[in-house]
Amino acid sequence: MINTLVRCPGMYCGRNLLPTGNWSQCEACPRGFRSNESSACVPCEDFPMFYDWLYLGFMALLALVLHWFCIDMVAMRRNITKEVVALHLSALVEIVGASLITLQLTEPIGSFNITSCKARRLSDWYTLLHNPNPDYEKTLHCTQEAVYPLYTMVFIFYALGIVLMLLIRPLIAKKFLPKQGKFSIYAALYFFPILAMLHAIGGGLIFDEITGNKFDIGHKKRSGNTWPLASAWIWSNSSGYSQGAKCSPSDAYLGSIAGIILHSYCSIHRSQQTSRRINNKYLEGKSL
């Protein structure tokens, strides 16, 4: 415990104000808090921007589209019958219900408005990779949800989606599609864990692409090497083109994937450089 607020190493370590008026050691901020420039843990009081809602809507629609796709696959009907429509409506009710309940359970509880911490850089989604190691002696574990509540909200939504599906879908399937309808439930029990893993690993990358790479809002100039972005742009725009020839779908997909991978490399590399600069400043101040 210290009396004065001293800067912590790393980008996400912070100090909590204790009831005695002193500051705690450098540690991870509690859920719903984030360290500011002075390393003090402050509550998340921002409101989600348009891109935040766009990301949450994308994750919800992704689950809904997969539900409908699996229903169409197991129904094996050439035409859209009332049985298939009933299962589609069931999936829609499940997703909408899970979304509304998730909003109600997020702070402030009982309201459709949520308070959040603004995502400023790609590393905000992967704080586990940015635990500082001052003096190369002991690692400070400051892993936290810096993009509160965008990260945990999706997991809560998926869990509620599974619960509502198990409560509603069996009744609808038994009445309209007693044989094929149950297979849509089995399929959902497979793709929901896959979606959760996709969000856990690639949530920041997906958010970065949805926002149009706007993590550096407020900075006048991007830092770091820009050749990966140039290479990705050239590949995604010229792959498969030769004197006006049209690009095949597979080449377009490869170009898009290459753009995401190379841009992600550049963003993570830039975040690591920022973390090193902060650690160097901390060591210089400590030596003085």
C-alpha positions as CSV (number, residue, x, y, z in Angstrom):
1,M,0.0,0.0,0.0
2,I,1.2,3.5,-0.9
3,N,0.0,7.0,0.0
4,T,0.5,8.6,-3.5
5,L,-0.5,7.3,-6.9
6,V,2.5,5.9,-8.8
7,R,2.4,4.8,-12.4
8,C,2.2,1.0,-12.9
9,P,4.2,-0.8,-15.6
10,G,2.3,-2.1,-18.6
11,M,-0.9,-0.8,-20.2
12,Y,-3.5,-2.5,-18.1
13,C,-2.2,-2.7,-14.5
14,G,-3.8,-0.3,-12.1
15,R,-4.2,0.6,-8.5
16,N,-7.4,0.5,-6.5
17,L,-8.2,3.2,-3.9
18,L,-8.6,1.5,-0.5
19,P,-11.0,2.5,2.2
20,T,-8.1,3.8,4.2
21,G,-7.2,6.3,1.5
22,N,-4.1,4.5,0.3
23,W,-3.5,2.9,-3.1
24,S,-3.2,-0.8,-3.6
25,Q,-0.3,-2.6,-5.3
26,C,-0.3,-2.8,-9.1
27,E,-2.9,-5.4,-10.1
28,A,-5.8,-6.1,-12.4
29,C,-8.7,-3.7,-12.1
30,P,-12.0,-5.3,-11.0
31,R,-14.7,-6.1,-13.5
32,G,-16.3,-2.9,-14.7
33,F,-13.2,-0.9,-14.1
34,R,-10.2,0.1,-16.2
35,S,-6.9,1.8,-15.5
36,N,-6.5,5.3,-16.8
37,E,-3.3,7.1,-17.8
38,S,-2.3,7.5,-14.2
39,S,-2.9,3.8,-13.5
40,A,-5.9,4.4,-11.3
41,C,-8.7,2.0,-11.7
42,V,-11.8,4.0,-12.7
43,P,-15.3,2.7,-13.4
44,C,-16.5,2.2,-17.0
45,E,-19.0,5.0,-17.6
46,D,-18.9,5.3,-21.4
47,F,-21.8,4.4,-23.6
48,P,-21.5,2.0,-26.5
49,M,-20.8,3.6,-29.8
50,F,-22.5,2.6,-33.1
51,Y,-19.7,0.1,-33.9
52,D,-20.1,-1.6,-30.5
53,W,-23.8,-2.2,-31.2
54,L,-22.9,-3.3,-34.7
55,Y,-20.5,-5.9,-33.3
56,L,-23.1,-7.2,-30.8
57,G,-25.7,-7.4,-33.5
58,F,-23.4,-9.2,-35.8
59,M,-22.7,-11.9,-33.2
60,A,-26.4,-12.3,-32.5
61,L,-27.3,-12.5,-36.2
62,L,-24.5,-15.0,-36.8
63,A,-26.1,-17.4,-34.3
64,L,-29.6,-16.8,-35.9
65,V,-28.4,-17.5,-39.4
66,L,-26.7,-20.7,-38.3
67,H,-29.9,-21.7,-36.6
68,W,-31.9,-21.2,-39.8
69,F,-29.2,-22.9,-41.9
70,C,-29.3,-26.0,-39.7
71,I,-33.1,-26.1,-39.7
72,D,-33.2,-26.0,-43.5
73,M,-30.5,-28.7,-43.8
74,V,-32.3,-31.1,-41.5
75,A,-35.8,-30.4,-42.8
76,M,-34.9,-31.5,-46.3
77,R,-37.8,-29.7,-47.8
78,R,-37.6,-28.1,-51.3
79,N,-40.3,-25.6,-50.4
80,I,-40.7,-23.4,-47.3
81,T,-43.5,-25.2,-45.5
82,K,-45.3,-24.1,-42.3
83,E,-43.3,-26.7,-40.3
84,V,-40.0,-25.1,-41.4
85,V,-41.4,-21.6,-40.7
86,A,-42.5,-22.7,-37.2
87,L,-38.9,-23.8,-36.4
88,H,-37.5,-20.5,-38.0
89,L,-39.8,-18.5,-35.7
90,S,-38.7,-20.6,-32.7
91,A,-35.1,-19.8,-33.4
92,L,-35.9,-16.1,-33.9
93,V,-37.8,-16.0,-30.5
94,E,-34.8,-17.8,-28.8
95,I,-32.2,-15.3,-30.2
96,V,-34.3,-12.2,-29.5
97,G,-35.2,-13.4,-26.0
98,A,-31.5,-14.2,-25.2
99,S,-30.5,-10.8,-26.5
100,L,-33.1,-8.9,-24.3
101,I,-32.3,-10.9,-21.2
102,T,-28.5,-10.3,-21.7
103,L,-29.2,-6.6,-21.9
104,Q,-31.3,-6.7,-18.7
105,L,-28.5,-8.6,-16.8
106,T,-25.8,-6.1,-17.9
107,E,-25.0,-3.1,-15.8
108,P,-27.1,-1.1,-15.1
109,I,-29.3,-4.2,-14.3
110,G,-32.9,-3.9,-15.4
111,S,-32.2,-1.5,-18.2
112,F,-31.7,-1.8,-21.9
113,N,-28.9,0.8,-21.7
114,I,-25.4,-0.4,-20.8
115,T,-22.2,1.3,-19.6
116,S,-18.9,0.2,-21.2
117,C,-15.2,0.9,-21.5
118,K,-14.3,2.1,-25.0
119,A,-12.1,-0.2,-27.0
120,R,-9.1,1.9,-28.0
121,R,-6.7,-0.6,-29.5
122,L,-6.6,-4.2,-30.6
123,S,-4.7,-5.3,-27.5
124,D,-7.7,-4.3,-25.3
125,W,-9.3,-7.6,-26.4
126,Y,-6.2,-9.6,-25.5
127,T,-4.9,-8.3,-22.2
128,L,-3.6,-11.8,-21.4
129,L,-0.8,-11.2,-23.9
130,H,0.3,-7.9,-22.3
131,N,1.2,-8.8,-18.7
132,P,4.3,-6.7,-17.9
133,N,7.5,-8.1,-16.5
134,P,9.3,-5.2,-14.8
135,D,13.1,-5.8,-14.3
136,Y,12.5,-9.2,-15.9
137,E,12.0,-10.6,-12.4
138,K,8.3,-11.2,-11.7
139,T,5.3,-11.0,-14.1
140,L,2.4,-8.9,-13.0
141,H,-0.8,-10.6,-13.9
142,C,-3.2,-7.8,-15.0
143,T,-5.5,-9.7,-17.3
144,Q,-8.9,-8.0,-17.2
145,E,-11.9,-7.2,-19.4
146,A,-10.6,-3.9,-20.8
147,V,-13.5,-3.8,-23.3
148,Y,-16.2,-4.3,-20.6
149,P,-18.8,-5.6,-21.2
150,L,-18.4,-6.5,-24.9
151,Y,-16.4,-9.6,-24.2
152,T,-18.5,-11.3,-21.5
153,M,-21.9,-10.2,-23.0
154,V,-21.5,-12.5,-25.9
155,F,-20.7,-15.5,-23.7
156,I,-23.8,-14.8,-21.6
157,F,-25.9,-14.4,-24.8
158,Y,-24.7,-17.8,-26.1
159,A,-25.4,-19.5,-22.7
160,L,-28.9,-18.0,-22.6
161,G,-29.5,-19.0,-26.2
162,I,-28.7,-22.6,-25.4
163,V,-31.0,-22.6,-22.4
164,L,-34.0,-21.0,-24.3
165,M,-33.4,-23.4,-27.2
166,L,-33.6,-26.4,-24.9
167,L,-36.8,-25.0,-23.3
168,I,-38.7,-24.0,-26.5
169,R,-37.3,-25.9,-29.5
170,P,-38.2,-29.5,-28.3
171,L,-41.9,-28.5,-28.0
172,I,-42.0,-26.9,-31.4
173,A,-40.0,-29.7,-33.1
174,K,-42.2,-32.4,-31.5
175,K,-45.4,-30.8,-32.9
176,F,-44.2,-29.8,-36.4
177,L,-41.1,-31.9,-37.2
178,P,-40.9,-34.8,-34.8
179,K,-38.2,-36.7,-36.7
180,Q,-35.9,-34.1,-38.3
181,G,-36.6,-31.2,-35.9
182,K,-34.5,-32.7,-33.1
183,F,-31.4,-32.7,-35.3
184,S,-31.5,-28.9,-35.5
185,I,-31.0,-28.9,-31.7
186,Y,-28.1,-31.3,-31.9
187,A,-26.5,-29.1,-34.6
188,A,-26.9,-26.0,-32.4
189,L,-25.2,-27.8,-29.5
190,Y,-22.2,-28.2,-31.8
191,F,-22.0,-24.7,-33.3
192,F,-22.6,-22.7,-30.1
193,P,-19.2,-23.9,-28.6
194,I,-17.6,-23.1,-31.9
195,L,-19.0,-19.6,-31.9
196,A,-17.8,-19.2,-28.3
197,M,-14.3,-20.2,-29.2
198,L,-14.4,-17.9,-32.3
199,H,-15.4,-15.0,-30.1
200,A,-12.8,-15.8,-27.4
201,I,-9.9,-16.0,-29.9
202,G,-11.0,-13.8,-32.8
203,G,-13.4,-11.3,-31.2
204,G,-10.9,-8.4,-31.3
205,L,-10.1,-9.2,-34.9
206,I,-13.7,-9.3,-36.0
207,F,-14.4,-6.1,-34.1
208,D,-11.5,-4.4,-35.8
209,E,-12.8,-5.4,-39.2
210,I,-16.3,-4.3,-38.4
211,T,-15.2,-0.9,-37.2
212,G,-13.1,-0.4,-40.3
213,N,-9.8,-0.4,-38.3
214,K,-10.8,2.6,-36.1
215,F,-9.0,1.6,-33.0
216,D,-6.6,4.5,-33.2
217,I,-9.3,7.2,-33.1
218,G,-7.8,10.3,-31.5
219,H,-4.3,9.6,-32.7
220,K,-3.1,11.9,-35.5
221,K,-0.8,9.3,-37.0
222,R,-0.5,5.6,-36.9
223,S,2.7,4.2,-35.5
224,G,4.4,1.0,-36.5
225,N,5.3,-0.6,-39.8
226,T,2.7,-0.2,-42.5
227,W,4.0,-2.7,-45.1
228,P,1.7,-5.5,-44.0
229,L,-1.3,-3.3,-44.7
230,A,0.0,-2.4,-48.1
231,S,0.7,-6.0,-48.9
232,A,-2.7,-7.0,-47.8
233,W,-4.3,-4.3,-49.9
234,I,-2.4,-5.3,-53.0
235,W,-3.2,-9.0,-52.5
236,S,-6.9,-8.5,-51.8
237,N,-7.3,-6.1,-54.7
238,S,-5.1,-7.6,-57.4
239,S,-5.3,-11.3,-56.6
240,G,-6.8,-13.0,-59.7
241,Y,-6.7,-9.9,-61.8
242,S,-4.9,-9.8,-65.0
243,Q,-5.7,-7.1,-67.6
244,G,-9.3,-6.8,-66.5
245,A,-9.9,-10.4,-65.7
246,K,-12.4,-11.0,-62.9
247,C,-11.3,-12.4,-59.6
248,S,-12.6,-15.9,-58.7
249,P,-14.5,-16.2,-55.3
250,S,-11.7,-18.4,-53.9
251,D,-9.1,-15.8,-54.7
252,A,-11.2,-13.1,-53.2
253,Y,-11.6,-15.2,-50.0
254,L,-7.8,-15.8,-49.8
255,G,-7.2,-12.1,-50.3
256,S,-9.6,-11.2,-47.5
257,I,-8.1,-13.7,-45.1
258,A,-4.6,-12.5,-46.0
259,G,-5.7,-8.9,-45.3
260,I,-7.1,-9.8,-41.9
261,I,-4.0,-11.8,-40.9
262,L,-1.5,-9.2,-42.1
263,H,-3.4,-6.3,-40.6
264,S,-3.8,-8.2,-37.3
265,Y,0.0,-8.8,-37.3
266,C,0.6,-5.1,-37.8
267,S,-1.8,-4.1,-35.0
268,I,-0.5,-6.6,-32.5
269,H,3.1,-5.7,-33.3
270,R,2.2,-2.0,-32.8
271,S,0.6,-2.8,-29.4
272,Q,3.7,-4.7,-28.3
273,Q,5.9,-1.8,-29.3
274,T,3.6,0.5,-27.2
275,S,3.9,-1.8,-24.2
276,R,7.7,-1.9,-24.5
277,R,7.8,1.9,-24.5
278,I,5.7,2.1,-21.4
279,N,7.8,-0.4,-19.6
280,N,11.0,1.5,-20.6
281,K,9.5,4.7,-19.3
282,Y,8.6,3.0,-16.1
283,L,12.2,1.6,-15.7
284,E,13.7,5.0,-16.4
285,G,11.5,6.7,-13.8
286,K,12.3,3.9,-11.3
287,S,16.1,4.3,-11.9
288,L,15.8,8.1,-11.3
